[in-house]
Structures are given as structure tokens and as C-alpha cells.
Amino acid sequence: MPGIKVTNPCYGLVGNSLQLVCRNVMPPVMPATKPWNDMVVDWMQSPRRAPLLRNFPALSLGAEELQQEESAGLGLGITALLAVTLAAGFRRRPGAFCPPGRKLGKLICLGCWVALSVYMVKMGGDSTSRLLLPYYPLLIASVLLLPAAAEMARQRWWKTLAFAAALSALPSLVLTPSRPLWPALSASEKLARALPGNALVKRMHDVYSIYRNRNDCLAPIRQHLTPEDRIVGYLTGTDPETALWRPFGARRVVDITKKGPPPFLRNRSWRMVARVADFPFIFGQSMEQWLPSSGGRIIAREWILTRAATGPLEWCVFQFDAPSQTSKE
């Protein structure tokens, strides 16, 4: 995966700011993501953006159909409420209510902004809006400490907006494919039968079907593992390894990093499961380039669908044999 630390603070600030704004203004549900994502791709492919991508390789500004915890931030509702409060927060009327302890609150919030600035110039991950979650309470408090904020928060219109902002999180909570709070699969199947040619309905059915079996999505790989494979190496980015645990208690799954296998595997026979598309991110080279020097060989290939957005991807099972006595000598 791209490095998470940024060496140039200016590009770190720009990249994190872009991600923070984009993620926090995305609506909770956005079925038509293609126009936005196409625009982002065109924008990022411009030669003017080359220095930014070179210094911030994990930059991610694409939209998702449904906000989920991996990349979601405050959300459009709370962000809009804070923007309204910020715009009107400096208009304090003479004699308006002023809460006690504002000076201490300002110092605490100032410390938060200092800590945030350090993060923004140092870190270069693709989940800025989620990773900044510990900062949000004090950042929100900074807005609520504005001169007119205390009086504004007592107005009926502001309370109504706050209630609407809270409700805006419900679509993501109810519709999330990993744990839907409604009969998603049966409803999408009925809609698919009623509207067989509808692309949106088909997409919805595919997403919920894939997530339903995501915990066992690598089941086709298990047929290439034997009971003697007590330890299995696993090389991938984010796909779950739970399917390889079965039968439970009979196998140990070891993560393989760019440093290679752990030392205890190098003197024994073992197998590794890997997604082919992850080799350039982890080892900096394709699987075909990596394989000759690895000492392993491919014993099986499978095309597995783990995400609706990417389609089926190639997975391989590799066999690594124990060094012979001659080679040890």
C-alpha cells in the first residue's frame, strides 16, 4: 500500500484538506456516483496534479453510493449545520447570553487545532475523514464557542436543523450492506424480478448478495488447502481472511508483508493465498516479476468476486517447499 507518511508538509495539507472536504460534503446516499468519479479521474490525471499525487499517492476523492465507516466523516447533515452556525456565529447581539468558561474552552480548542495541523502536514492516508474522528468533538466545540453560537443554539430553527442533521445519519445506518437493518436481500430479489432490466436494482441486489457472503468469500480457495496446511500465509489489502480459518481451530493464518514471510516459515513447507492485484502495492512489482525470486510456485488460480465495484479478481495459491538438506549445507 502507498506510504501513509508525507514528506512534504504542503502537499500533506492540501491532500488531507481535499479529502476532508470531499468526504464530509458527500450525501449519505448517492446512487449516481459515476459522473463525479469520472470528473475526479480526469482532474487527477491532469499533469498539474502530478506533484500532488507523487507526494500524496493515497489521495482518494471518489464518491461511494453509500457512506460507510471506512471513509465516512461527519456527514453532510452535521457539516451543513456547522457551516450555518459558523456563518452566523459572529453576529452576537448586545446583552446576549454568554456561557461561562469560554476562555478555557478556547485554549482547549486551540490545542486541538494545533494537533490537527500536525496530522494534516504529516499523514497521507486515504481515510482522513475517519481517522480525524477523535478531533471532531473539539472542532465542533470551536464553532459552538463563537460569540452568537450559544444564543443561536436556543433558537427553534437551529434545533430543527440539528434534529435533521442527526436524522441524516439514518440512511447509512439502515442501508449499510455489511449489516442492513431491513430485509435487503429479499426486497432486492423481489425488485429484480419486477424490474429485470433496471441497472440500479441489479446493482443493489449484487451488493447485498456479495456482502451477505463476504465472511466466506474465499471459500473456493479452501479446496486448494489440505489438512496438513496448518499455517497459511495471506497476502492482500483489505479482504477478510475469515474463510481461511475453517475448519475453526485447525489452521493459523499469517499475514505476509513487504518484508516477506516471518522467519519461522522459511524452513518449512507452506502455502500462501494472495490477490494478484495487490502485488504492486505491497512488493512494488507485479506477481510475474516477484515469483522467480520468491522460491514459490503457483498451484491454483481462482477468480473470486469480493466487491461489486471491482468485479471478479484473480487469486492464486502458492506452494513454498522446505529447503533441502543439500541447500542448507
N, C-alpha and C positions, 0 to 999 in steps of 0.2 A: 504494500500500500504506500502512497506518497507520504513523505515525512510530515509529521504534524508540527514540527518546529520551523518557524520562519526566521530567516537570517536578516532580511531587510525589513525594518520596522514600518517603513512607509507602505510597502505592499501588504504587510500584515494588517495594518489599519484599514486600508482600502478594501481588501478582500473580506475581512470579517465584517466590516460595515455593510458591504453589499449583501452578504449572506444574511445578516441580522435583519436588514430592512425587507429583503425579499421574503424570507420565511415568516416574518411577523405580519405581513400585509396579505398573505395568501388566505383566501376564504377556506372555511373548514371542508367544504365540498366543492370540487372544481372538475366537472366531467370533461370539459373541453380543454385539455392541457396541451394539445399538440401545437396550436398557434403560438402559445407562449414559449414552449420548449424549442420550437423551430427558430423563433426570434432570438432566444438565448444562444443557441448553437451558432447562428450567423454572427451575433455580436462577439462571441468568444473566439471565433475563427478569424476575426479581423487582425491584420498584422499589428495594429496599435495595442492589442491586448496581449501580445506575445510576452512582453516583460512581466506583466501581471501573472500570467499562467506559469511562467518559468519560476517565479519566486513564490507563487501560491498555487502549486499544482493540484491541490484538493478542492479548488474553488467549485462550488456547486450552486447554481442559481435556478435549476429546473423546478417545475411545479409538479405536484402529485395530485392525483384525482381525489385523494382523501388524506387529510393531515393525520399523521401517526407519530408516535413518540420518538421515532428515530431522528426526525428532523424538525419537529414542530417547536414553536416557541410560545410566546404569549397568546398568539392568535389574533385574528383580525378584530374581534369584538373588543378585547381589552386594549389593543393598540389604538383603535379609533377613540375609545373613551379617554385614554391618556392624552391623545392628540387634542381633543376638545378641551380637556382640563388644562393642558399646557397653554393653549391659545388664549384662554380666558383667565388663566391663573394669576396674572399680574394686575388685574383690574380690581383692586381692593377699595371698597368704599370706606370713607372715614367712619370710625366707630364700629367697624365690623368685628365679628368675633375673631380672636387670635388665640390659638391654643398655646398653653404653656410649654416650656422646654424646647422651643423652636431652635434656639442657638445650639444646644447639644445635638438635636436631631440633624442640623445642618452639618456639624462636624462629623457625625457618624456617616451620613450620606456622602460627604466629601471623600472620606476614606474608601467608600465603596467605588466611587468614580476613579480614584487613583488605582485601586486594584483592577478595575475593569480595563483601564488604559494599558496596564502591563499585559493583561491577557491579549488584548487586541493587537499589540505590536509583536507578541512573541509566538502565539499559537496559530497554526494553519490547518486545522481540521475542517471537515465538511459538515459538521453538526454544530456550528457556532450557537445557533438559537437555542438548542437543547442544553449544551454544555454551560451556558450562561445562566441556567436556572437558579443557582444559589445567589446570583446577583440581583435577580428581578425584584424581590421584596424591597430592598433598599433603593433600587432605581425608581420603583413606583412611589416609595415614600418621598423621594426627592421632588416629584411632581406635586404630591399632596402637601408639601411644606411651602408651596408658593403662597403669596400673600392672600389671594382670594380663594384658595382651594378649600379651606375649612368652611367658609360660608357657602361656597358652591355645592359642597357635598351634602348640604342640608336642604337643597332645593329639590322639588319633586321631579323636575325634568332630569336632573343628574342621577337621581335614584332610579328612574326609569331606564336611563341609558346603562347604568351599572347592572341592572337586572337583565337587560337584553344582552349585555356583554357576557354575563355568566351563562345565559341560555345558549349562546353561540357555540359553546364547547360540547353541547349535547350531540349534534350530528356525528362528530368524530367518535365520541364515546359509544354511541349506539351502533354505528355502522362499521366500526373498525373490523377488517376481515379476520384478524387473528383471534378475536373473541367477541363476535357480534352479539348484541343484546336483543336480537329479533330473529325470527326464523328465516335467515338469509338464504340458505341453500334451497329450501323448499319453495320459497317465494320466487327466487330467481329461476328455478326449474319451471314453475308454472308460467312465468312471464316468457321464458324461452319457447315454450310450446305455443303460447298465444301469439307471440311476435317472433317467428322464426328467422326473419331477415333483419332484425334490429341489431345493429353493431353494439350499441350501448348495453343492451340486455345480455348479449353474448359475452361481452367483456365482464359484466358484473358476475355472471354465472361462472366464468373461468376463474376469476379472482377468488371468489368464495370457495370454489371447489379445491383450488390449489392450497389455500390456507387451511382448509379442513384437514388435509393430509400432509401438511408441512412437517409435522413432527416425525413422519415416517417417509419423507420424500426420497430418501436414499435407499429404500427397500430393494430396488433392482441390484444395488451393489452387493447386498449381503449374499447373493447366490455365488459370488466370486470369493467369499471368505470361508475358510474351513474352521472346524472346531479347534484345530491346532493354532490358529491365529489368535493367540491370547492378547497380543499387543498389536494395534493397528495405528499407523501414522495417518494424520489427517491434515491436508493442506488445502485451505480455502479461505475466502474472505469472511463471509457472514452467514453462510448457510448452516443450519443446525446439524450437529453430529449425532443427535439422539437415535437416529435409525441404526447407527453402527453399534450402539450399546447392546442391542439384542443378540442373543438371549441375555437378559439382565444378570449382572454379576459374573458373566463368563468371559468378558473381554474388556480390555482397557484401551481407550482411545487417547493418543498422544498428539498434541499439536506440533506440526513441523513449521519452523520459522525460516527466515532467510539464512540463519546460521546453520541450517541443516538439521539432521536428526540428533537427538540427545545422545551422549556417549554410550549409554547402556544398550542402545540398539545397534551399534556399529559392529559388534562381534557376534551377531546372531542373525538368523533368517527372519525377515518380517515383511509385511506388506503395507503399502501406503495408498490411500484414496485421495484423489486430487481432482479439482476442477481445472480443466486445461486453460481457461481464460484467466486464471489467477497467477500463472507463472510469471508473466511480465511484471506484475505489480510486486510480487514477493521476491523473485530472483533477478529481475531486471533483464530477463531473456525469455524467449519462447520455450515451450516444452521440448521441441525438437533440438534446440540449442543446448538445453540443460541436460537432456537424457544421456548423451555419450559419456559425460564426466561424472555422472551420478552413481554408476555402478549398478543401476537397476534396469529392469526391462518391463515392458507393458504386457500384462497378461489378459486384460479385459478392457473393453470400452463400452460405455453406455451413454445414451442421450437422455437426459433427465430434465423434466420441467419443474423448477423450484420457484419460479417467479413468472407471473403473467406478463410482466413488462419486457422480459428478455427472451421469452420463448425457450425451447429446449436447448440445453448446453451440454457440451461433451465432458464426460467424466472418465477418468482412467484409474485402473488398479495396477499398481507397480509391485513387482517382486524384487526384493533385495536378498541375496543369498549370503550366508555366513562366509567369512573369509576361510579359505582352505588352509590346512596346516603348512603347506608349502609357501603360500603367500605370507603367512605370519613369520616364518623363518627368514 
